[in-house]
Amino acid sequence: MRNSINKKGTRKSKVEDKNLKNKKTKKIPKNQFDGMSLWLEHYKEHKKLPYNEIFCCECKSYTAKLKGVGFKHAFEKAGKDIEKMLNTTRCKDCRLLIEPKEKKPVVKKVKTQWEIEEEIEEIRRNTPKIDFNKPRLSIYLKDNKEACEKHTSSCLRPDIYLNNDRTCDRCSISKYCVCRLKRFEGESKRK
C-alpha cells in the first residue's frame, strides 16, 4: 500500500486519508426539507445539487428526478431561484392530480355524398387505363434462347427444380437455361 507523509513528517495510509476527507464534508440529508440550508450552501459552492432527485413538495414521499434537461426546466419554471425550485417542485403523480392533462376533443369530419363521389372520380381519373382487347404476347422459353439468357440469377421453373431433388433433369427449358443453380443428377453441387 502506498503511503503519504502528513504535516508531522510521519507516514499515513490511504485509508486514513479517506477518513479525514469524510470528516471534513458535511452530511447532507437526501430530503431537502430536512436540511434546506445545507442544500443551498452546497448549490452556492458547487453550482449543482447534492443529489439528482428532490422530494415532492406536496406528498413529501415520492421524488422528482432533476437530471440534465429536467433540472433546467424546473429551474426556469421557478424563476431561476434555487430555493423556490426546491420548495415548489412536484413529483409526476402529484402534477397529474393537481394539473390534469387536457385532452383535445376529437373532431370527426363527416363527408357528404358529393365529397365521396368527388374522391371516387379523382381515383378513377388517376388510375391508368387497361386495354383488355390488346393481344397478349406469349414467350415460349423452350424455343427462345435470348429470353432464357436474360434470367441468369434466378431459376425460371423453381417448382420443377425443388420437386426434383434440386436437379434440372425434368425441366423442359434446361437446354437454353443459364441459371447458376443449373445441375443434373449425378453432378456434384457447385460451390
N, C-alpha and C positions, 0 to 999 in steps of 0.2 A: 504494500500500500504506500502510495506516495504521501509524504508528509510535507508540511509547510512550516515556516518559522513565524511565531507570533511576535508581539512587541517586546516581550521579555527576553527573547532570544532562545526560547525553548521550542521544541517541535510539537506540532499538534496534528492530529489526523483529520481526514476529510469529514468524518462523522462529527467531530467537534465543530468544524466549520459550518456544517449544515444546521447543527443545533443552535449556534449563535445567530445565524440568519433567521431562523424560525422565531427566536425570542424577540428580534428587532421588529418584525412585522406584526401589525395588529390583526387580530382575528375579526374578519368582517362577517356578520351573520348573512345567511342566504336570503332571509326575509328582510327587504329594505325598510319595512316599517319598524323593525326592532332596532335598527342602527342607521337611521337616516343620515345622521351627521357623518358617520364613517363612510357611507356610500358617497356623499357629496365631497368629502375630503379626498377619497380615492379618485373620483372623477376629475377634480381640480388638478391633482398631481399627475395622473396618467392619461387624461383625456379619453378614458374609456371606463365602462362599468366593471366592477369586480367579477360579475357573473353574466352569462348570456341570457339569463331568464330573470324576470322580476315577478313578484306575486301580484295577483289581481287586486285592484282597489275595492272591488265590490264583494267578492266571495272570500278573498284572502286565503284560499286553499289551492286554487289552480294557478299555473304560471303562464305568462305571456313570453314567448321567445323573442328576444331582440338581437338578432344576428344579421349583420350586413344591412340589407335594404330595409328590413323590419325596424331596426333602430333608427334609421334615417327618417322613415315615415312617422314614427311615433315622436321623434324629436321635433320635427317640423309641425306636427299636429299640436304639440304642447307649446308652440310659440318659441321654440329653441331655448326653453328653460328646463334644465335637467330636473330640478326639484318638482316642478309641475308635472313633468313626464312620469316621474316615479310615483307620484300621488294619484294620477288620473288614468294610467294605462289599465285596460281591462283584458281579461282572457277572452278567447273566442266564444265560449259558451255564454258568458255574460253579455258580450256585444250583441249576439244574436237574440238574446232575451230582451234586452233594453231597446235595441235598434234593429228590429227585424227587417230583412231584405224585402224590398217591394218587388213584387212580381209584375212584370209588364203584361198588360192584358193582350191576349192573343186575338188578333183581328183576322177573321177569315173572310176573304173576298169571294163573294158568290158571283159566279159568271152567269151572264144572261145567255139565253139561247142564241142570240145574234153573235155574241163573242165566241161561243163554242163553234158555231158554223164558220166564222172567220178563220179560226185556228185550223180547222179541218181543211178549208180551202187553201190556206197557205202551205200546209203539209202536202197537199195534192200537187200544188204548183212546183214545189221544190223536189219532189220525187222524180227521178229520171224515168223516162218512158221506156217500156219494154215492148219490142216488136215480136209478137208471138208467131207471126206469119213468116218470119225470116228463116230461110233454110239452115239447118244445123250442119256443121262441118264435123264429121267423124274422122278421127285419125286411127288407122289400123297400125298399131305398133309392131305387129308381127312382120309386116312387109316394109315399114318405113324406117330406114336406118337413121336418117337425120333427126327424127323426133326422138328416137331412143338415145341418141348421143347427147341430147340436152340434159338428160337426167343422170348425172354421174354420182350425185351424193346420196340419193335415196332409191330404194327399191320400188319399181313400178307395180309389182304384184307381191306385196308383203304377205298376203293371205296364203299364197302358194308356198312362199319361202318358209314361213313359220310352220305350216302344217306338214311340210315335207322334211322335217328334221333339219331345218336350216340349210337346205341344199336347193339347187335350181334344176333338178332333174326333170320335173314335170311341168316346168314353166314354158309357155308357148312362145315367149319373146326372148328366150335366152340366147338366140342366135346373134342379135344385134345389141344386146344389153351390155352397158359398160359400167354398171354399178360396182363399187369396190367391194361389196359383200358377195358378189357372184362366186359360187363354187359348186362343184359337182360331187356326187357321192364317191368316196374313195380318195378325194384330195384332202390334204391336211388343211387345218384352219389357217387363214392368213393372219399375220401379226401386224 
